[in-house]
Amino acid sequence: MQAKAAVNEKPVHSINNAFASKFAKSMFLAICGLFILTFIGTRMFTHIDLNLYGYMVGTIVFLGGFFYRFIAWGERPPTKIIIKKGIKLLFRKSTPKTSVEHLATYRFIWNRGIYRWTQHVLIGWGCILACCVTFPLVFGWMYFTMDDNGMYNIILFGMQILTVPADGIIANLSYNALNITAVMVIAGVCMVLYRRFKNMQARAEQKFMYDFLPLVMLILVSVTGLLLTFLNMFMHGHGQPAMSLIHQWTVIITLIYLPFGKLAHIPFRPLSVFAKNYREYYGEQSMKKCKVCETEFVSTEQSKDVVEVLGVNDIHFKTEEGYHLAELCLPCRRKYRIAQFSGFPTHEVKVKEANQNAKG
């Protein structure tokens, strides 16, 4: 009977069966989406700037790296929990406010000091605005035309959305949009480098390949972009072809490197909204008390998820007293680790550390 049922069972058809992996599926859908948008934006490929072909190839390689990195990261048990529960909590009333604070105003950095907030705003918004201008130009979604009467037209997806005087403020902002963002990025990176070289702790902890190389690459992209404008305006285009290739290669290398280095936190940053919603929502439901000092330190759901994730990875932190290390607050957890070396049950001492609530 079981064999007969297996024969009569209909095969399950799914789009996932058409691809070798999630990476292949994501990359295929992304390329199809870019193809359709470019087809519409360039009016059936009749308005493509072949000078930007290298940037287009670099962007496609960047997408491949991004999906590879994101899928590998998303398959981890902790990430699955955050994404799954974050999607469910996406429509909370606090989501718009959280999104603005985390993705636009960087309020979470403001608490660390105005200097660090300023450098993040300059670099973050410099990169975002540059991408908002560059990618539409590269894929032909946006381009500009000039009328004989001196009017400047901005075309978006084949539609003329704005006509302004060629010598007006809006037109000049359009001409110099990438120059403005380059100055923002250079100023922000210089602030970062000054702080990291001056701060002894930062100097001891930073590594060139991971911490300084991304800043060097941002500087190279921005400086070579400004040099293109300089050569065009003051050198009558002398040396511009060579500088154009240098700039193009710096952009392409940066795009290829971006998903695999420290700069990857830029496209990953929106997921911080999921994490904030997760902490706030489950914190409002019920808080977990430390098994030793009975201080509320995380939500009950988060403590349960931590124990579950560690169990999935076959990691068990059960103490002799019968509770899990994830059920201890950080000060008591530190005391427990000390107890393993000293032999004295310091984690059972309910006196708190003098600096346990220290900030920074």
Buried (B, 14 or more C-beta within 10 A) or exposed (E): EEEEEEEEEEEEEEEEEEBEEBBEBBBEEBEEEBEEBBEEBBEEEEEBBEEBEBBBBBBBBBBBBBBBBBBEBBEEEBBEBBBEBBEEBEEBEBBEEBBEBBBEEBEBBBEEEEEBBBBBBBBBBBBEBBBEBBBBBBBBBBBBEEEEEEBBBBBEBBEEEEEBEBEEEEBBEBEEBBBBBBBBBBBBBBBBBEBBEEEEEEEEEEEEEEBBBBBEBBBBBBBBBBBBBBBBEEEEEEBBEEBBEBBBBBBBBBBBBBBEBBBBEBBBEEBBBBBBBBBBBBBEEEBBBBBBBEBEBBBBBBBBBBBEBBEEEEEEBEBEEEBBBBBBBEBBBBBBEBBEEEEEEBBEEEEBEEEEEEEE
